[in-house]
Amino acid sequence: MITTTDLIMGADISTIEDTEKQGGKFLENGKEVVLDKFLFDNGITSVRLRVWNDPYSADGTEYGGGTCDTEKIIRIAKRCKALGMSFMLDFHYSDFWCDPARQGIPKAWQGKSVDEMCDATHDFTAQTLKRFESEGVAPEYIQVGNEITNGMLWDMGKLDRSTPEAMSASFDVLARLVKAGTTAVREASDGKIIIHLEQSGKNALWREWFDNMTERGMDFDIIGASYYPLWHGSLENMKANFDDMITRYDKDIMIVETAYPFTTKHHNPECKRLMIDEDFTLEDGSKPVWSFTKEGQAEFIRDLIKATKEVKDGRCRGIYYWEPGWLPTKESTWATPSALKDIGEEEKGTGNEWANQCLFDYSGNANSAIYEFRQQKSDET
């Protein structure tokens, strides 16, 4: 079975620099703490940081959501590495957010052919990794794409499941794009390659995806998963899928994104919506297993850690909590108006839609859930 030293406890803290600049304060029992140091002291030994190609409008306006350009991510990586943390670099291959609903081509890559897009993906990957290495912060883990269940670099690399022929052709293109990134990783880094999907409870979908990509020679070391129970199903389904993936492909697995709300109340009236609020319902109409309270958040983390330790042959190697410190400062927003205009989503509101899934409350006080990571380590040592 997996030991505490094998199971990595991590966090994605890509917004840390912006949150601090915007005046966000992190507190434990009323005393101010520094987020990365506090996490490290409480069992978080690895960080995951996303990188966007060019998260700025033509006039230089930041896109928000951390505005995660290479230079900023290098600065964050340096401070975390100095604490003794390992580091996962998450390539989105976009100027902004990538997820199952959006995978935008970077502005500088618009209009390229498939061959040219592969070259751009390869070169950006290699150059970025060499830059990190030159700064002394080479990542131990490298994601080639973010939640690419439906493809990447749309519409070129978008999966088309309309007919068997269309699906096969679209997997051909996606495999070429992913190969461009993984080849660059092998050339420029010793880091392990992670391929990241969501819908981690849907075994048939994962089998279809990995069967098609492995048949096309996809090179990778670790399967990365998003697991958000309110979108991705039960812990039992997640574990069953992970067990099958390990048997089928002989790869380790990491949960590279997870989170759970501690409240459904809004932090201020200017935030038009939260990702999960009092109106949230599961697709099947059932109630969530854990309450939307600080106690429920802690129970979720406790149960998730327990489930990962029961995955086949101890091969679930880590859990990364997504944005535990993205506090709802006045300027905090998932997207600025300029970003919304550039990505064609001007109908959506700005603001921090994630703040109720942090491991700190709206005043910056540490929730009890944050201590579960350290506690789980203590329980097995």
N, C-alpha and C positions, 0 to 999 in steps of 0.2 A: 504493500500500500504506500501511497505517497506520504512523504514526511513533511514537516513544517518548513524545512529548508528547501524542499522541492517546490512547494506551492507558493508562487509569487503573489504577494498582495500589492496591487498597483493602483494608480489613479491617473486619469487624464486631467491635467491642470493647465491646459493651453491658454486659459484666460487669466492666469495669475498676474501677469504684468499689468494688464489693463485694469483689473480689479483693484490692484494696489494704487495705481495712478489716479483712479477715480475716487479714492478715499475709502475703499472698503477696508474694514477692520475685522480681524479674526480674534475671538476671545475664548478663553477657557476659564470658567469661574470668575469672570469679570476682568481677567488679566489678558492683555494683548499678546498674541503669539504670531509668528510668521508661518504662513500656510505650509510651505514645503517642509520646513523643519518640524513643525507640529505633526504633520502626516508621517514623516519618517520616524519620529519618536513614538508613534502609535502603530507601528507595524507595517506601514506602506514603504516598500523597499524599491519600487520601480515607478517610473513615470512614462506616460504615453503623451506624445505631443504631435499635433497635426501640423502639416505645412501646406500652404496654398501658394500657387504660382505668383499671382499679382493681385492681392486683395485691396485694390484701390481703384477709384474712378479716374477718368482721364485728367481731372483737375487735382488729383492727389488725395481726395477725400477717402478716409478709411471706410472699409465695409462693415466693421463691427464683428461681433462674435469672436473677439480676440485679435482680429486682423493679423492672422498667423503667417507672416512672411518669414523667409529664411533667417534673416538677421535676428529677429525677435526670438525665434525658436532656439537659435544658438545660445542666446543670453539665458533663456530659461533652462536649457539643458546644462549649461555650465554650473549654475547654482545648484541644480539637483545632483549632478555628478559629484560636486564638491562635498555633498552630504554623504555620498556613498551609494547613491541610487543607480540602478541600471536604467536603460532608456530605450523606449520604443518610438521610432519615427513613423508617422502615418502619412504617406503620400496620398493626397486626394486627387491629384492631376486635374486641378480646377483652380479658378481664382476665388472660389467660395465653397460653401457647404456641398458635400456629396453624400447622398443617401439613396435609398431605393426609389425615391421620387424625383431626384435631380442629380445629374452627373454632367455639369456644364463644361464644355470645352474652353480652355483658357483663351482670353482675348487674342493673345499673340499666336495662337495655333489655329485660329479660324481659317477655313477654306483650304486646309491641307488635304492631300490625298492620304490613303491608308499608309502607303510607304513613308510619306513625310511625317505622318502622325506617329508612326512607330519610331522614326528617328528622333523626333522631338521628345517623346516619352523616355527613350533611352538616354538621350543627352542630358535632359533635365535631372533624371534620377542620378546619373553618374556624377554630374557636376555638383549637385547638392550634397551627395554623400562625401565627395572629396572635400568640399568646403567644411562640413562638420568634422571630418577627420583632421583637417589642417588646424582646426580650432581646439583639438583635443577632446572632442565629444562625439566620437564615433558611436552610433547606436548599436546596441546588442541585438535588437529586433527591428525589422523593417517591413512595414505593410505596403504592398504594391496594390494600391486602390483601397477605397473605403466603402464598405457595404455594397459590393459589386454584384449582388444577387441578380440584378437586372442589367448588368453590364456596366461599362464606363465610357467616358468621352462620347456622350450622346450627340447626335443620333448615330454616328458612325459605329460605335461599339455597343449599341443598345441591342439586347436580345429580343428577337422576334419569334414568338411562339405561335404565330398564326397558322403555320403549316409545318410539317416535318422538314420540308426542304428549306423553308425560311429560317427555321430554328438552327439547322445544321450550318447554313451559310453565315448566320450571325455569330454562332459560336466560333466559326473559323476566324472571323475578324477579331472577336474579343480575345481569342487565344494569341493572336499575333501581337495585340497591344500589350497584354499581360507579359508575354515573353520578352517584349522590348524592355519592360521594367525589370523583370527578374534577371535578364542577362546583364543589365547594367549593375544590379546589386552584386552579382557574382564577380564582376570585373573590378568593382570599386570598394567592396566591403567584405568583412568576415561575418557580418550580421546574419541572423537567421531570417528567412523570408516567410512572411505571414500572408495568407490569402484570407480575406475577411468577408463573411456573409452575415446577413441577419436572418430572421425567421428560423431561429435555431431549434424550434420544435417540429419543423416540417421535414420529416425524413425523406419523403419522396422528392421534394424540391431539391434538397441537398444532394441526394443521389444523382438526380438528373444533371445538376450543375457540375459536380466533381467528376462524374463519369465522362461527361463530354469534354471537360477541360483536361483531365488526365489522359484521355485517349489522344488528345492533341499535344501531349508532351509537356504539360504545365510543370514547371520546376518550383517546388516549395518545400518548406520544412515543417510549418505549423499551420493548422487550421484556426483562424480567428473567428470568434462568434460575438455577435451582439445578443445579449439576453435581457430583454425588458419584459417581465412577465405579463404586463397588461396588454402587450402587443404580440408576444411570442409564445404564450401558452404556459403550461405547467412545468414544474421542475422535473416531473416524471418523464414528460415527452422530450424535454431537453436532454436529459441523461440518456434516454433510450437512443436518441439520434446520435449523441456523442459516442456511445458505445459502438453503434453500427459504423460510424465513420472510422473509428480506430481499427476495427476489424477489417473494414473494406480497403482502407488506404494506408494503414500502418503509419499514421502521423499523430503527433501530439496535438492537443487542443488548448487554446487559451480563450477565456471570456475577456475580450478586449474592451467591451462596453457593457455596463449595467448600471442601474440606478432605481430608486424607489422614492415616492413622495412621503414627506413627513406631515403634510397638511394639504388641504385643497383650497385654503383661503388665499386670496390674492394679496400680494404685498403692497400694492398701491393701485389706485383707480386708473392710472395712466397705462398700465399693462392691460391690453385689451383681452388677452387670454393667457392661460397657462396650458402647457402640453397636456397636463392632467389636472382637472379641477373638479368641482362638485358635480358637474354635469357628465363626467366621464362614465361610460358604461362599457363592459366587455362585449365583444361581438356576439357571444352566445347568451347574453343577458344575465350571466351569473355574477356573483359578487367576488371581488378580489379576495385572495386567501389572507392577506395581511391588511390590517387597518391603515388608513392614511393618517398616521400619527407618528410621533417620534418613536414610540414603542414598536409600532408596526414596521417602521423602517429598520430598526435594529433586528427585529425578528426575521425580516426578509434576508438581511445579510448573513445572519447566523444560519438560516436554513440553506441559503445558496452555498456557503462555504462547506457545509456538511454534505450537500449533494455532489459538489465537485470532488470531494475526497472519495466518493463512492463510484466515480467514473471508472470504467474498465481499465485494469492494470495501472491505476494511478496516473493516467496519462493526460488528465486535465491539469495543466501546469501553472495556471495563473488566473487571477480575477482582477480586472481593472475597473474601478468605479469611475463613472463618467462625470467630470466637472463637479467635484464635491465642494468647490469653493467659489462658484460663479455667483457671487452675492448680487442682490438687486440694487446696486448703486443707481444714482439718478441717471447716469449716462450709459448704464449697462443695457445692451440691446443685442439681439441675435442678428440684426441687420439694420444698417442705417438707411435713411431714405434714398441715398445715392446707390446703395447696394441693391435695394428693391427695384429701382429703376433699371439698373444695368442687367439684372437677371429676369426682368419682365414680370415681377410679382408685386407691383405697386399696390394692389388691392389688399395686401396683408399689412398688419400693423407691426410696429417696432416694439421694443421692450424686451425684458428678460422673461422668457416663457419657461425657464428651467429652474428658477430659484427655489421652488418648493421641493426639488429633488436633490438639493445640496445636502452636505453633511453638517451644515451650520444653519441656524435659523435666520430669519430675516434681519435680526439685529447683530448677526455675526457670531452668536454663541454656539459652541460645539454641541451637536446632538449626541445622544448616548450611542448612536449607531457607529460613530467613528471609532469607538473603543473595541468594537467586535473584531477588528483585524488583529489588533495586538492580543486580545483575549484568546482568539483561536490559536495563535502561535504559543501562548503560554500554556494552554491546555494540553499541548502535545509534547512539550519539551521536558 
